[in-house]
Amino acid sequence: MLLAGKNAVVYGGGGAIGGAIARAFAEEGARVFLAGRTRAKLDKVADDIRAAGGQADVAELDALDEQAVDAHADAVAAAGGSLDVSVNVISHGDVQGTPLLEMSLADYEQPVVTAVRTTFLTARAAGRHMKRQGSGVILVFGGDGDPVREHSVGGLQVAFHALEAMRRQLAAELGRYGVRTVTLRTGGVPETLPADFPAAEQLGAELAKSTMLGRAATLADVGAVAAFVASDRARTMTAATANISCGALVD
């Protein structure tokens, strides 16, 4: 198993992406600590993991609360003996579909402020433990990209670019302590679109059409790559992005 003996925190673990990553981590032997605001969603993922023979712990947590994040990271390290992997995939509250010239400042800046605050807090909390133990992996989800012409994405890309700058700086400062930072970059996962999302089927088809493989990444794809990147098999990967876009994004 790729992650046997590892302790992994997944912030936003009750969501589609977070759940997929958590299940993949557990399948590869990690003890998974699910954190998020909605207990019922976290419990559903935890139940799935346990039913498959894995280990999962659940904590209701606001990943924008500095003291709560620090206390939770301390609790994880105490319970597991280490904090080996941290990934934050909470919702950033981005508003899409509204042209920039018609958007309010609050809607535009919300995903930027949320993404930067929560990623900084959770990476800092995990990084402090990883530095002391001399190892660890911090995964960032999103990745920067070219401007989107067909759809108004508000502050989404600004948030992603900010996270990339943070991830690069973390890599520069933490590498000497054996801590790696990698971004998971997908270009869109159709399975994450809500059933009531306007034109969800059309958007999914457009995402697939824009790829070189003729299909978009799946939740299982994201989980599998996340587990590999978090493992010692990928020990040479840091200050890097793992492209899971099926060729929609060209490196």
C-alpha positions in Angstrom: 0.0 0.0 0.0 1.3 3.4 -1.0 0.3 5.2 2.3 0.6 2.5 4.9 1.3 4.0 8.3 0.6 7.6 7.1 -1.8 10.0 8.8 -3.6 12.3 6.3 -5.9 15.3 6.9 -8.5 16.2 4.3 -10.2 19.5 4.9 -13.5 19.5 3.0 -13.5 15.7 3.3 -17.3 15.5 3.0 -17.4 17.0 -0.5 -17.0 15.3 -3.9 -13.3 16.0 -4.4 -12.4 15.6 -0.7 -14.4 12.4 -0.4 -12.7 10.9 -3.5 -9.2 11.8 -2.1 -10.0 10.5 1.3 -11.3 7.2 0.0 -8.2 6.8 -2.2 -5.9 7.6 0.8 -7.6 5.1 3.0 -7.6 2.4 0.2 -3.8 2.9 0.1 -3.5 2.3 3.9 -3.6 5.8 5.4 -5.5 6.8 8.5 -7.7 9.6 7.3 -8.8 12.5 9.4 -11.8 14.1 7.7 -12.5 17.7 8.6 -15.4 20.0 7.5 -18.5 21.9 8.6 -21.2 19.4 7.8 -21.1 16.3 10.0 -23.5 14.2 8.0 -21.4 14.5 4.8 -18.2 13.7 6.7 -19.9 10.7 8.4 -21.0 9.3 5.0 -17.4 9.3 3.7 -16.1 7.9 6.9 -18.7 5.1 6.9 -17.7 4.2 3.3 -14.0 4.1 4.3 -14.7 1.9 7.4 -16.9 -0.4 5.4 -14.1 -1.0 3.0 -11.7 -1.8 5.9 -10.0 1.6 6.2 -9.5 4.0 9.1 -11.3 7.3 9.3 -11.8 10.0 12.0 -14.2 12.8 11.8 -14.1 16.4 13.1 -16.5 19.3 12.6 -14.2 22.2 11.8 -14.3 25.6 10.2 -11.1 25.7 8.2 -11.1 29.5 8.2 -10.8 29.6 12.0 -7.2 30.0 12.9 -7.3 28.6 16.5 -9.6 25.7 15.5 -7.2 24.7 12.6 -4.1 24.8 14.8 -5.9 22.8 17.6 -7.1 20.2 15.1 -3.7 19.7 13.6 -2.2 19.2 17.0 -4.9 16.6 17.8 -4.2 14.7 14.6 -0.5 14.6 15.3 -1.2 13.5 18.9 -3.7 10.8 17.9 -1.7 9.4 14.9 1.8 10.0 16.1 2.5 12.2 13.0 0.8 14.4 10.5 2.0 13.2 7.1 -0.3 14.6 4.4 -2.5 17.6 4.3 -4.9 18.6 1.5 -7.5 21.4 1.6 -10.4 21.2 -0.8 -13.0 23.3 1.0 -15.4 25.3 -1.1 -14.1 28.9 -1.8 -17.6 30.3 -2.5 -16.7 31.5 -6.0 -19.5 33.2 -8.0 -19.5 32.2 -11.7 -21.6 33.2 -14.7 -21.5 36.9 -13.9 -19.3 39.1 -16.2 -16.7 41.0 -14.3 -18.2 44.4 -15.2 -21.5 43.3 -13.6 -20.0 41.7 -10.5 -19.9 43.1 -7.0 -16.5 43.5 -5.2 -17.7 41.1 -2.5 -18.5 38.4 -5.0 -15.2 38.9 -6.9 -13.0 38.8 -3.8 -14.7 36.1 -1.9 -13.0 33.1 -3.4 -9.6 34.9 -3.3 -9.9 35.8 0.4 -11.3 32.4 1.3 -8.8 30.4 -0.7 -5.8 32.3 0.6 -6.9 32.3 4.2 -7.8 28.7 4.5 -4.9 27.3 2.6 -2.4 29.4 4.6 -3.9 28.3 7.9 -4.1 24.6 7.1 -0.7 24.5 5.4 0.9 26.4 8.3 -0.6 24.1 10.9 0.5 21.0 9.1 3.8 22.4 8.1 4.8 23.1 11.7 4.4 19.4 12.5 6.0 18.2 9.3 9.1 20.4 9.8 9.6 18.9 13.3 9.2 15.3 12.0 11.4 16.0 8.9 8.8 14.8 6.4 5.4 15.5 5.0 3.3 16.4 1.9 1.0 19.4 1.5 -1.3 19.1 -1.5 -3.0 22.1 -3.1 -6.0 21.7 -5.4 -6.7 23.9 -8.4 -3.7 25.2 -10.3 -3.5 28.3 -12.4 -4.5 28.4 -16.1 -5.2 30.5 -19.1 -8.1 33.0 -19.0 -11.5 31.3 -19.7 -13.2 32.8 -22.8 -16.4 30.9 -22.9 -17.5 31.3 -19.3 -17.3 34.0 -16.7 -15.4 32.6 -13.7 -15.2 35.7 -11.5 -12.4 35.6 -9.0 -11.8 31.9 -9.4 -8.6 32.1 -11.5 -7.2 34.9 -9.3 -7.6 32.6 -6.3 -5.8 29.7 -8.1 -2.9 32.0 -9.0 -2.6 33.2 -5.5 -2.5 29.6 -4.2 0.2 28.7 -6.7 2.4 31.6 -5.4 1.8 30.3 -1.9 2.6 26.7 -2.8 5.9 27.7 -4.5 7.0 29.7 -1.5 6.1 26.9 0.8 8.2 24.5 -1.3 11.1 26.9 -1.1 11.0 27.2 2.7 10.0 23.7 3.6 12.1 21.6 1.2 15.1 21.6 3.4 13.1 19.9 6.1 11.9 17.1 3.8 8.4 18.6 3.3 7.0 18.5 -0.3 4.3 20.7 -1.8 2.4 19.8 -5.0 -0.6 21.1 -6.8 -3.3 18.8 -8.3 -4.5 20.5 -11.5 -7.6 19.0 -13.2 -9.1 21.5 -15.6 -12.6 20.5 -14.4 -14.3 17.3 -13.1 -17.8 16.9 -14.5 -18.9 14.6 -11.6 -18.6 17.6 -9.2 -21.3 19.6 -11.0 -24.6 19.6 -9.0 -27.5 17.8 -10.6 -29.4 21.1 -10.7 -26.5 23.1 -12.2 -27.8 24.9 -15.4 -26.5 23.1 -18.5 -24.5 20.6 -16.5 -24.6 18.0 -19.2 -23.5 20.5 -21.8 -20.7 21.8 -19.7 -19.5 18.3 -19.0 -19.4 17.6 -22.7 -17.5 20.8 -23.4 -14.9 19.8 -20.7 -14.4 16.5 -22.4 -14.2 18.0 -25.8 -11.4 20.3 -24.7 -9.1 17.5 -23.7 -6.6 15.6 -25.8 -7.9 12.2 -24.5 -11.5 13.0 -25.4 -12.7 12.6 -21.8 -12.5 14.6 -18.6 -10.9 13.6 -15.3 -13.0 11.6 -13.0 -13.2 11.7 -9.2 -11.4 8.3 -9.2 -8.7 9.8 -11.3 -8.2 12.6 -8.8 -8.1 10.3 -5.9 -5.6 7.9 -7.5 -3.1 10.7 -8.5 -3.5 12.4 -5.1 -2.6 9.1 -3.3 0.5 8.6 -5.6 1.7 12.1 -5.1 1.3 11.9 -1.4 3.3 8.7 -1.2 7.0 8.1 -1.0 6.9 6.9 -4.6 6.7 10.6 -5.6 9.4 11.7 -3.1 11.2 13.7 -5.8 8.1 15.8 -6.6 7.9 19.2 -5.0 7.4 22.8 -6.2 5.4 21.0 -9.0 2.0 20.4 -10.4 0.4 17.1 -11.2 -1.6 17.5 -14.3 -4.8 15.4 -14.2 -6.6 17.3 -16.9 -6.5 14.6 -19.7 -4.7 17.1 -21.8 -7.1 20.0 -21.4 -4.2 22.0 -19.8 -0.9 21.9 -21.6 2.3 22.1 -19.6 
